[in-house]
Amino acid sequence: MVTQKPIQLIGGTGSPYTQKMVALLRYRRLPYAVRWGMPSEVCESLGVAKPKPIFEPTFFFEESGATIAVCDSTPIIRRLEASYSGRSVLPTDPAVAFLDYLIEDFADEWCTKYMFHYRWHAAQDADNAGILLPLSMSVSMPEESHQEFKKWVVDRQVSRLYVVGSNDITAPVIDASYRRFLAAMESHLANQNFMLGKRPGAGDFGLFGQLSQLIGFDPTPRAIAHEVSPRTVAWVDLMRDQSGLEPTEQDWIRLEDQVDTLRELLKEIGRMYAPAQLANARAVQAGEKTWECEIDGVVWTQQSFPYQAKCLRWTNELYRSVSDKDRARIDFLLEGTGVETMLSL
């Protein structure tokens, strides 16, 4: 019997993007072999060029007889779609596919602010992560090495909170956004099992990746989620393995038939993510290393990210690539959410 060679990836249990991709591989029933460790060390041991930047998860693919290392979950999902048929996570309706892309982008680039903020802002959560993250590399790590690793991780990550805009001024804004996001999820999940229908899209896996940490790893956001959205807590457990779901094409719900609760999620994207993306893009274009703008009534300052400027450009390119008819359908759903401000580039 010929067996399919498993897809190779290196990741971490505390990495939201690793959890996103492993859950997606399970759902798609694709053979995979995940190793828990440091991608840079594995690249060095294999003599494979490191992606720049390199982060978790790192996938290894064969191209023209050579092994290449690849990061960035969004294009990897599209690569897997092109290589393996069946159980797609990309809706066939272009308008629905755009919404799915928007939700995935929000999860990857804004919800990760929730994750990083809660993990490292409060001492209780930082201590929890400092203890567990090193042990996820090796549960047999000697105690002295563990304590040294813990101190290094905590010191490094706490010092980098500014990168995502987390500080004492923005902390209440991040917390309020997280609570509104959970409330939107609670309302939406009361109507349907996934964001855009009865089957998960890439956006569902993006949200799951971040929530796998917010609910499954970090104490403070876990307690908030139990209080605000028990449905989301249960959904995270269910999303870990959807390999038993048998999806059909009819399980994607048309934009015109989406329940009203989807708009609450879209409003949060428009309220928080849209102004951040626009300010970041302007700063990157101007060559400025930081950006500042008002978000939800507070002055938000953080480091500029060229990658997130690319994300905004890619979102606009996808929006412009759909037909006029489908764009009108998207516009009708997004009107008044604030997301439309992102689509004027």
C-alpha positions as CSV (number, residue, x, y, z in Angstrom):
1,M,0.0,0.0,0.0
2,V,1.3,3.5,-1.0
3,T,1.1,6.0,1.9
4,Q,1.2,9.7,1.4
5,K,4.3,11.4,2.8
6,P,3.3,13.6,5.8
7,I,3.6,17.3,5.7
8,Q,6.5,18.4,7.9
9,L,6.2,21.3,10.3
10,I,8.0,22.7,13.4
11,G,6.0,24.6,16.0
12,G,5.2,25.3,19.6
13,T,2.3,24.4,21.7
14,G,2.1,28.0,22.9
15,S,2.1,29.3,19.3
16,P,-1.4,30.4,18.1
17,Y,-0.4,30.0,14.5
18,T,0.9,26.5,15.1
19,Q,-2.4,25.6,16.7
20,K,-4.2,27.2,13.8
21,M,-2.4,25.1,11.2
22,V,-2.4,21.8,13.1
23,A,-6.2,22.1,13.6
24,L,-6.6,22.9,9.9
25,L,-4.5,19.9,8.8
26,R,-6.7,17.7,11.1
27,Y,-9.9,19.1,9.6
28,R,-8.6,18.6,6.0
29,R,-7.4,15.1,6.9
30,L,-4.0,15.8,5.5
31,P,-1.1,13.6,6.8
32,Y,1.2,15.7,8.8
33,A,4.2,15.3,11.2
34,V,4.6,18.1,13.7
35,R,7.7,18.4,15.8
36,W,7.7,20.7,18.9
37,G,10.9,22.8,18.9
38,M,12.8,25.7,17.5
39,P,12.4,26.1,13.7
40,S,15.8,27.8,13.4
41,E,17.6,24.9,15.0
42,V,15.8,22.4,12.8
43,C,16.7,24.5,9.7
44,E,20.4,24.5,10.7
45,S,20.3,20.7,11.3
46,L,18.8,20.1,7.9
47,G,21.0,22.6,6.1
48,V,17.9,24.4,4.9
49,A,17.9,28.2,4.4
50,K,15.9,30.0,7.1
51,P,12.9,32.0,6.1
52,K,13.2,35.7,7.0
53,P,11.7,36.3,9.5
54,I,11.5,32.8,10.9
55,F,8.7,31.9,13.3
56,E,6.4,29.1,14.4
57,P,5.1,27.2,12.6
58,T,7.7,26.6,9.9
59,F,6.7,24.2,7.2
60,F,9.1,22.2,5.0
61,F,8.1,21.6,1.4
62,E,9.9,19.9,-1.5
63,E,10.5,22.1,-4.5
64,S,12.5,20.9,-7.6
65,G,14.2,18.2,-5.5
66,A,15.2,20.6,-2.7
67,T,13.7,21.2,0.7
68,I,12.6,24.8,1.5
69,A,11.4,26.2,4.8
70,V,8.3,28.4,4.7
71,C,6.4,30.5,7.3
72,D,3.2,32.6,7.2
73,S,0.1,30.6,7.6
74,T,-2.2,32.5,5.2
75,P,-0.2,31.7,2.0
76,I,0.5,28.2,3.3
77,I,-3.2,27.5,3.5
78,R,-3.5,28.6,-0.1
79,R,-0.6,26.4,-1.1
80,L,-2.2,23.4,0.6
81,E,-5.5,24.1,-1.2
82,A,-3.6,24.0,-4.5
83,S,-1.8,20.7,-3.6
84,Y,-4.6,18.8,-1.9
85,S,-8.2,18.5,-3.0
86,G,-11.3,18.1,-0.8
87,R,-12.5,19.6,2.4
88,S,-11.6,23.1,1.4
89,V,-11.5,25.9,3.9
90,L,-11.9,28.6,1.2
91,P,-15.5,29.4,0.2
92,T,-16.3,29.1,-3.5
93,D,-18.5,32.3,-3.6
94,P,-16.0,35.2,-4.1
95,A,-18.0,37.5,-1.8
96,V,-18.1,35.0,1.0
97,A,-14.4,34.2,0.4
98,F,-13.5,37.8,0.8
99,L,-15.3,37.9,4.2
100,D,-13.5,34.7,5.2
101,Y,-10.2,36.4,4.3
102,L,-11.0,39.5,6.2
103,I,-11.8,37.4,9.4
104,E,-8.6,35.4,9.0
105,D,-6.6,38.6,8.7
106,F,-8.3,40.2,11.7
107,A,-7.5,37.1,13.7
108,D,-3.9,36.9,12.7
109,E,-3.1,40.6,13.0
110,W,-5.4,42.0,15.7
111,C,-6.5,39.2,17.9
112,T,-2.9,38.4,18.4
113,K,-2.7,41.7,20.2
114,Y,-5.1,40.3,22.8
115,M,-3.0,37.2,23.1
116,F,0.4,38.9,23.5
117,H,-1.1,41.6,25.8
118,Y,-2.7,39.2,28.2
119,R,0.2,36.8,28.2
120,W,2.8,39.3,29.2
121,H,1.1,42.4,30.7
122,A,0.0,40.9,34.1
123,A,2.5,39.3,36.4
124,Q,0.3,36.2,36.9
125,D,0.1,35.5,33.2
126,A,3.7,36.2,32.5
127,D,4.8,33.8,35.3
128,N,2.4,31.1,33.9
129,A,3.9,31.6,30.4
130,G,7.4,31.8,31.7
131,I,7.0,28.4,33.4
132,L,5.2,26.5,30.7
133,L,6.8,27.7,27.4
134,P,10.3,26.5,28.2
135,L,8.9,23.1,29.3
136,S,7.0,22.8,26.0
137,M,10.4,22.6,24.4
138,S,11.5,19.8,26.7
139,V,9.5,18.5,29.7
140,S,12.8,16.9,30.9
141,M,14.7,20.2,31.0
142,P,16.9,20.4,34.1
143,E,15.6,22.8,36.7
144,E,18.5,25.2,36.5
145,S,18.1,25.5,32.7
146,H,14.4,25.9,33.2
147,Q,14.8,28.8,35.5
148,E,17.3,30.5,33.2
149,F,15.1,29.9,30.2
150,K,12.0,31.2,32.1
151,K,13.8,34.5,33.1
152,W,15.1,35.0,29.5
153,V,11.6,34.5,28.0
154,V,9.7,36.7,30.5
155,D,12.3,39.5,30.4
156,R,12.4,39.5,26.6
157,Q,8.6,39.3,26.0
158,V,7.6,41.8,28.6
159,S,10.1,44.2,27.2
160,R,8.4,43.8,23.8
161,L,4.9,44.6,24.8
162,Y,5.3,48.0,23.1
163,V,5.5,46.2,19.8
164,V,1.8,45.4,19.8
165,G,0.9,48.7,21.4
166,S,0.3,47.2,24.9
167,N,0.9,49.6,27.8
168,D,-1.0,50.9,30.9
169,I,-2.9,53.4,28.7
170,T,-4.1,51.0,26.1
171,A,-4.6,48.0,28.4
172,P,-8.2,49.0,29.2
173,V,-8.9,49.5,25.5
174,I,-7.5,46.1,24.6
175,D,-9.5,44.5,27.4
176,A,-12.7,46.2,26.3
177,S,-12.2,45.1,22.7
178,Y,-11.5,41.5,23.8
179,R,-14.8,41.5,25.8
180,R,-16.8,42.9,22.9
181,F,-15.2,40.4,20.6
182,L,-16.2,37.6,22.9
183,A,-19.7,39.0,23.2
184,A,-20.0,39.0,19.4
185,M,-18.8,35.4,19.3
186,E,-21.3,34.4,21.9
187,S,-24.2,35.9,19.9
188,H,-23.0,34.5,16.6
189,L,-22.3,31.0,17.8
190,A,-25.9,30.9,19.2
191,N,-27.0,31.0,15.6
192,Q,-24.5,28.8,13.7
193,N,-21.5,26.7,14.4
194,F,-18.9,28.6,12.3
195,M,-18.4,32.1,11.2
196,L,-19.8,31.8,7.7
197,G,-22.0,28.7,7.8
198,K,-22.0,25.1,8.8
199,R,-18.4,24.4,7.9
200,P,-15.2,26.2,9.0
201,G,-13.3,28.6,6.8
202,A,-9.7,29.8,7.1
203,G,-11.1,32.6,9.2
204,D,-12.4,30.1,11.8
205,F,-9.0,28.5,12.1
206,G,-7.4,31.9,12.4
207,L,-9.7,32.8,15.3
208,F,-9.2,29.4,16.8
209,G,-5.4,29.8,16.8
210,Q,-5.5,32.9,18.9
211,L,-8.3,31.6,21.2
212,S,-6.5,28.3,21.7
213,Q,-4.1,30.5,23.8
214,L,-6.4,33.0,25.2
215,I,-8.7,30.3,26.5
216,G,-6.5,27.3,26.7
217,F,-3.2,28.7,28.0
218,D,-3.4,32.1,29.7
219,P,-5.2,32.5,33.0
220,T,-6.7,36.0,32.7
221,P,-8.3,35.9,29.3
222,R,-9.5,32.4,30.1
223,A,-11.4,33.6,33.1
224,I,-12.9,36.5,31.0
225,A,-14.0,34.1,28.3
226,H,-15.7,31.8,30.8
227,E,-17.6,34.9,32.1
228,V,-18.5,36.5,28.8
229,S,-18.8,33.7,26.3
230,P,-19.1,30.0,27.4
231,R,-20.1,29.2,23.8
232,T,-16.6,30.4,22.6
233,V,-14.9,28.3,25.3
234,A,-16.8,25.2,24.0
235,W,-16.2,26.2,20.4
236,V,-12.4,26.2,21.0
237,D,-12.5,22.7,22.2
238,L,-14.6,21.6,19.2
239,M,-12.4,23.4,16.7
240,R,-9.3,21.4,17.8
241,D,-10.4,18.5,15.8
242,Q,-13.2,18.8,13.2
243,S,-11.9,15.8,11.2
244,G,-15.3,14.0,11.7
245,L,-17.3,16.8,10.1
246,E,-18.6,16.0,6.6
247,P,-19.0,19.4,4.9
248,T,-21.1,20.0,1.8
249,E,-21.1,23.0,-0.6
250,Q,-24.5,24.1,0.8
251,D,-22.9,24.5,4.2
252,W,-21.5,27.8,3.1
253,I,-24.2,30.5,3.8
254,R,-24.6,33.2,1.2
255,L,-23.8,36.8,2.2
256,E,-27.4,37.7,1.8
257,D,-28.5,34.9,4.2
258,Q,-25.9,35.5,6.9
259,V,-27.4,36.1,10.4
260,D,-27.3,39.7,11.7
261,T,-24.9,38.6,14.5
262,L,-22.1,38.5,12.0
263,R,-22.2,42.3,11.8
264,E,-21.2,42.6,15.4
265,L,-17.9,40.8,14.7
266,L,-17.5,43.0,11.6
267,K,-18.1,46.2,13.7
268,E,-15.3,45.2,16.0
269,I,-13.0,44.8,13.0
270,G,-14.0,48.2,11.8
271,R,-13.8,49.8,15.3
272,M,-10.3,48.6,16.2
273,Y,-8.5,47.0,13.4
274,A,-9.3,49.4,10.5
275,P,-7.9,52.5,12.1
276,A,-4.8,50.7,13.2
277,Q,-4.2,49.3,9.8
278,L,-4.7,52.7,8.1
279,A,-2.4,54.5,10.5
280,N,0.3,51.8,10.2
281,A,0.1,51.9,6.4
282,R,0.6,55.6,6.3
283,A,3.6,55.4,8.6
284,V,5.2,52.6,6.6
285,Q,4.7,54.6,3.4
286,A,6.3,57.7,5.0
287,G,9.2,55.6,6.3
288,E,8.2,56.3,10.0
289,K,9.3,53.7,12.6
290,T,6.2,54.3,14.8
291,W,2.7,55.4,14.3
292,E,0.1,57.1,16.5
293,C,-3.6,57.5,16.1
294,E,-6.8,57.6,18.2
295,I,-8.4,54.2,18.6
296,D,-11.6,53.9,20.7
297,G,-11.0,57.3,22.3
298,V,-7.4,56.6,23.4
299,V,-4.1,57.6,21.7
300,W,-2.5,54.4,20.5
301,T,1.2,54.4,19.7
302,Q,3.2,51.4,18.5
303,Q,5.9,50.2,16.2
304,S,5.2,50.3,12.4
305,F,5.0,46.9,10.7
306,P,5.7,46.7,6.9
307,Y,4.1,43.2,6.9
308,Q,0.8,44.6,8.2
309,A,0.9,47.3,5.5
310,K,1.2,44.4,3.1
311,C,-1.8,42.7,4.7
312,L,-3.9,45.9,4.1
313,R,-2.7,46.0,0.5
314,W,-3.5,42.3,-0.1
315,T,-7.0,42.8,1.4
316,N,-7.6,45.7,-1.0
317,E,-6.3,43.7,-3.9
318,L,-8.6,40.8,-3.2
319,Y,-11.5,43.3,-2.8
320,R,-10.8,44.9,-6.2
321,S,-10.4,41.5,-7.8
322,V,-14.0,40.4,-7.4
323,S,-16.7,41.3,-9.9
324,D,-18.6,44.6,-9.6
325,K,-21.7,42.5,-8.6
326,D,-19.9,40.7,-5.8
327,R,-18.2,43.9,-4.6
328,A,-21.7,45.4,-4.3
329,R,-22.8,42.5,-2.2
330,I,-19.8,42.9,0.1
331,D,-20.4,46.7,0.3
332,F,-24.0,46.1,1.3
333,L,-23.0,43.8,4.2
334,L,-20.1,46.0,5.4
335,E,-21.9,49.4,5.2
336,G,-21.7,51.1,8.6
337,T,-19.3,48.6,10.2
338,G,-16.2,50.8,9.7
339,V,-14.5,48.0,7.7
340,E,-15.3,50.0,4.5
341,T,-12.7,52.6,5.5
342,M,-10.0,49.9,5.0
343,L,-11.1,49.4,1.4
344,S,-10.6,52.8,-0.1
345,L,-6.9,52.4,-1.1
